[in-house]
Amino acid sequence: MTYPAHASPALRREVLHDALLTTVDQLRRRRAADIPEGYIDDYVALDWLKWDGGALRLTATGENVCAQVTKNLCPQLQG
């Protein structure tokens, strides 16, 4: 799902949150061109991704968000 240019910051953040695992997978497969326009800039602004030697990497915050998303997707794995 992409968000319209006039979307509220809360909606944009929710969409980015929901798309983070897919984005990370696309980066690992070297498919950054498949990431919707504007997402990378927003992830960097949120400090979920950072540029490192010409490559995008998850920050500690981004790793925590990924863990949270995974936990929400797989509640049976808790405890």
HUNOR-V953667 format. One record per residue. N is the residue number from 0. PSI is psi in degrees with one decimal (999 if undefined). OMEGA is omega in whole degrees, -180 to 180 (999 if undefined). Layout:
BEGIN
N_PSI_OMEGA + N_PSI_OMEGA
END
This chain:
BEGIN
0_134.3_174 + 1_164.3_-180 + 2_147.5_179 + 3_156.7_-177 + 4_-29.2_-177 + 5_9.1_-178 + 6_148.0_179 + 7_155.0_177 + 8_-36.2_-180 + 9_-41.8_179 + 10_-43.7_179 + 11_-44.6_-179 + 12_-40.2_179 + 13_-44.1_179 + 14_-44.2_179 + 15_-41.5_179 + 16_-48.6_-178 + 17_-25.7_-177 + 18_-1.9_-172 + 19_-45.1_-179 + 20_-40.1_177 + 21_-42.3_179 + 22_-45.8_180 + 23_-41.4_178 + 24_-42.6_179 + 25_-39.1_178 + 26_-42.3_180 + 27_-31.9_179 + 28_7.9_-180 + 29_44.4_-180 + 30_41.8_-178 + 31_-27.1_179 + 32_-19.3_180 + 33_-7.9_179 + 34_129.5_-178 + 35_145.5_-179 + 36_133.2_177 + 37_-20.7_-177 + 38_-45.3_-178 + 39_-46.2_179 + 40_-41.2_180 + 41_-41.1_178 + 42_-40.4_178 + 43_-42.5_179 + 44_-34.3_178 + 45_-7.2_-177 + 46_33.1_175 + 47_-27.3_175 + 48_154.9_175 + 49_154.2_175 + 50_131.8_-179 + 51_102.0_179 + 52_35.8_179 + 53_-0.4_179 + 54_151.6_175 + 55_135.4_179 + 56_151.4_174 + 57_139.9_171 + 58_175.9_175 + 59_-39.8_178 + 60_-44.4_178 + 61_-39.7_177 + 62_-39.9_178 + 63_-40.5_178 + 64_-42.7_177 + 65_-43.1_179 + 66_-40.4_179 + 67_-44.6_180 + 68_-45.0_180 + 69_-43.5_179 + 70_-40.5_179 + 71_-29.8_180 + 72_-28.1_-175 + 73_63.3_-177 + 74_-22.9_179 + 75_-16.5_179 + 76_-7.5_180 + 77_138.2_174 + 78_999_999
END
